Amino acid sequence: MVTPALNGSSPVIETIPFMEWPDFVAGLQWNQGEHFALIGPTGCGKTTAALNLLPLREYTTVFATKPKDNSLVKFGKDHDYKVIEQWKPSLSVRRYPRRILWPNARSLASATTQRQDFYTALDDIYVKGGWCIYFDELWYISNQLNLRKEIITFLLQARSMNIGMLMAFQRPAWVPVEVYDQATHLMFWRENDEVNLSRIQGIAYNSNEMIRQVVSCLPLHQALYINTRNGSMVRTIAPAPDKGKGKG
């Protein structure tokens, strides 16, 4: 049983090198069609990391689920994203290569409309290929909107169509295991829930016990990055896009 060190003082952390964000991004080999998962509790820095990673992709669609998200609104304006409530296959990709698909979610009955709008977009993206999709809450889309089967299909098959996914979620134990099998890039923030730590330990890597220990005692806002193909690991902190500080 791991006893978490909440102040990040565990010696095992020091075995993983720390890298400043600009250096991390400069060395990041996130190829088109590869999947990237961001895993951590609310307020840890997932959104900050996502908003720093999305500009690395040319054709991106954000699947926005929250009724309101000021950081996403600002990001969209700063990076020339077109906000749409419904997906239109006829919308020019060259003219609008960056989009935020944001169905109205301001009522408890919104899930039905959200599901249909997201399904239409996923179907069109799957056929055309070439996109990077960002899910701001994978658990909600997968389970609450009942798109789990479609998400798994994308994880297993979409790479052949040059489609990549950037996926953010809070609970490691509550998403399809294919996320870990198929993602080339994993980024974990501090986690102390035993069920979630057990899922992390169950990831099929030789160093899974060490990963569990590091994740359990990461300092606030610091993330552990893992490349699942070559086994490389570093720690880093994504800077806030508008202030340049590591706070998410």
Buried (B, 14 or more C-beta within 10 A) or exposed (E): EBEBBEEBEBEBBEEBEBBEBEEBBEEBEBEBBBBBBBBBBEEBBBBBBBBBBBBBBEBBBBBBBEEEBEBBBEBBEEBEBBBBEBBEEEEEEEEBBBBBBBBEBEEEEBBEBBBBBBBBBBEBBBEEBBBBBBBBBBBBBBBBBEBBEBBBBBBEEBBEBBBBBBBBBBBBBBBBBBBBEBBBBBBBBBBEBEEBBEBBBBBEBEBEEBBBBBBBBBBBBBBBBBBBEEEEBBBBBBBBBEEEEBEB
